Amino acid sequence: MYKRMLVPVDGSETGRRGLDEAIALARNLDAAIRLVHVIDRLPWLSLEVTAPAVQEFLDRLHGNGESILNDSVGVVRAAGVAVDSRLIDAMGTAAGECVIAEAASWPADLIVCGTHGRRGVRRMLMGSDAEYILRHSPVPILMVRSPGTTGHP
């Protein structure tokens, strides 16, 4: 069945709910988890920012991503599940696209991810990586919603 689960983590409570669900499933199936955190630095850069300020900001993004991954790896290891992690620098590519590419190249048997359940204008303005993953995944997906959300991811 599922032996290789890909789990995107972003440091949010919703991401943590997805991780917790993946851990429970992995323990029951004796599966391994690969955690991914995607850094999309392009939208944050501005032409008016100096090169040293840009580098400092990029360093912070990478440090934050590494911290999220390290914390998540610790949680998975504490549960007795095999885990590895990957920090992906997206360079303007949507996070959902990076997750799909990683699922294909690793290769994953299942993607488990949290979704904020945004709808309507909020989804149009903020995008939906979960929806992209749902529409383009080469493998089955388990979406874990935030508490109190309804509707489509």
HELIX and SHEET records of a PDB file:
HELIX    1   1 GLU A   13  LEU A   29  1                                  17    
HELIX    2   2 LEU A   42  TRP A   44  5                                   3    
HELIX    3   3 ALA A   51  ALA A   78  1                                  28    
HELIX    4   4 ALA A   95  SER A  105  1                                  11    
HELIX    5   5 GLY A  120  MET A  126  1                                   7    
HELIX    6   6 ASP A  129  HIS A  136  1                                   8    
SHEET    1   A 5 VAL A  83  ASP A  89  0                                        
SHEET    2   A 5 ALA A  32  ILE A  39  1                                        
SHEET    3   A 5 ARG A   4  PRO A   8  1                                        
SHEET    4   A 5 LEU A 110  THR A 115  1                                        
SHEET    5   A 5 ILE A 141  ARG A 145  1                                        
END                                                                             
